[in-house]
Amino acid sequence: MSHPVLQALGIANDPRVTDPAAREGVVTVTNPANGQAIAGVKLDDAATYDKIVDASVAAFKKWREVPAPERGLVVRAIGDEFRKHQAALGELVSLEVGKIRAEGLGEVQETIDIADFAVGLSRQLYGLTMPSERPKHAMRELWLPLGPIGVISAFNFPNAVWAWNAMLAGVCGDSVVWKPSLLAPLTAIASNAIAERVAGGMGHPGVFQLTIGADQVVGERMIADKRLPLISATGSSRMGKHVGQVVAGRFGRVLLELGGNNAAIVDANADLNLAIPAIVFAAVGTAGQRCTTTRRLIVHESIVDEVTKRLIAAYKTIRIGDPLAEGTLVGPLVNGRAVEGFLSAIAAAKSQGGTLLTGGEKSPVGPNYVTPAIVRAPASNQLPIAMDETFAPILYIFTFKTIDEAIALNNSVHQGLSSAIFTDSLRHAEMFLSPTGSGSDCGIANVNAGTSGAEIGGAFGGEKETGGGRESGSDSWKAYMRRQTCTINFGRELKLAQGIRFD
Ligand code: UN1
C-alpha cells in the first residue's frame, strides 16, 4: 500500500515507483524522521538515460519554435498546478528530507514564485541594439534557446532548485533533463510529473525529462554528454569541481551553485531584538542544511557575552521533533552520515580549542536527530573546522574589534555564497556593501536580514568555491540562452570595420 501523499500527488502508480524492498536497480527512499521506508524508486541504466536525452533533444527542437510568450503560458499553467498541489508536495518534501511543514510549503512557494517570474520574463528576453560604426549598418543581439539543459539537484531543496532552472529554461526555449538527488527522488517524480502533465496537455510533451540514477551511471554520463550544452549543478564544492572540469573538457557550460560557509556580523550597535531571531532561523532552519545557513557569527567583542547568552536561551526553546507536527522548528538531519558529520565536526571543534556552549549531541527524538550546537571559537579566532561547510546546525562564534577585522573574517573562508551584517551604523553597512568590492566577497550580502531565505527575484549564487553561477531572478535567464551578435548591412557597399580598406 503506497503512502497516501503519493496517491494525492498521482504518482503512486508511476512506473518508477515500486515497493521499498531494496534490490538491485532500486533505491529505497527512507523518511529521515523515523527511519521508515516510504517507497522504492527504480534507477535508470545507461541505455534508459540515453533514450531520455534523445527524447529531450527531440522535444527541444519543437519547443524552441514555440513563441516565447506562449512558452510562458505553459509555465504559467505549471505554476498554477503547483499552487493546487502545494500542500501535498510540501508534505512529500517533509517526508523525504525531513523539513518542517512550513519550510516544505515555503519551498513549493519558491517554485510558484519562480514560475510567475518566468511568465513575465517570457516577454522580456531582451537583447540590446548598438550603433554600428559603419554607415547603413545595424547591430543587435539575439538571445537564442541553448538546448536541452542538464539539471543536477541536491537533497535539501528537492523541488525549488529544479524549478529555478526548469521554469527559466522553459521560457527560454530549452528542454530540461533533471537528475535529482537519490535522497529525494519522489519529490522529483511528483514535481516533474506536474510539469510534464501540464506541458504535454498543452501540446508540448517531452520538454521536462527526469532521469534518476547513480552518479557513476547517470551523473557521469550527463556531465560528459555533448547533447547537454549547459549543466546546472547544485551540491558540494567537491562535486562541483569535478563537474566543472568534465564539462569544461568538452567546452560545455556550467552553472554551479555549491557550498556556502556563511557568516553574519553582529555589530556593537546591532538591534538584538531583530538580530537574534534572524540568526536563529538562519542557523537552525532546515536543521542547518541550507547552502545559505549561517555557520559563523562574527560578534563585536563588547556584546559577545550578551549575544551568546541570548542565543543559548533561544536554542533551549527550539522544539526538535517530527517535522510534520505542529510547533516543530527543527526536524532530523537527512541521514546517519549527516549525523556522523555533525558529531565529528563538534569533536574537531573541541579538539581545536572551541568551547561547546549548547547542543552538539544526538537527540533522543529519533534516529537522525541532533541538538543544534553553538561553539565559541578560542580567543585567537583560530578554528580550522569552521573553514569547512558541515551540513548540519553548528554555529561558530568569533569576535572582532574593528569593522575591517569583521569583514576580513567574513571573507576568510573558501566559499562565498551568502553573508549578513546586523548594524545600525550606516557607515558599517555601506562598507560591507562597498562598491569598490572591499566589503563582503559573497554573492549575497544582506543588512539586518539573515543569510538564508533569499527571495527568487534576485540572482542566487556565489563566488570562490561556491562556483560563480547565478540562478533564479534578475538576469540569470541569460545562462540558459546563447547570445548572438548580428550585424546587418542594409546598404549597397561593403564597409569594413576599423576603417580597413581592402580594395
Ligand atoms: C539551497 O540551499 O540550495 O535562500 C537553496 C534560501 C533559499 C534557497 C536555498 N531560498 O535559503
Boltz pocket constraint, residues with backbone or C-beta under 6 A from the ligand:
constraints:
  - pocket:
      binder: B
      contacts: [[A, 110], [A, 156], [A, 157], [A, 161], [A, 234], [A, 289], [A, 290], [A, 291], [A, 292], [A, 451], [A, 452], [A, 453], [A, 454], [A, 455]]
      max_distance: 6.0
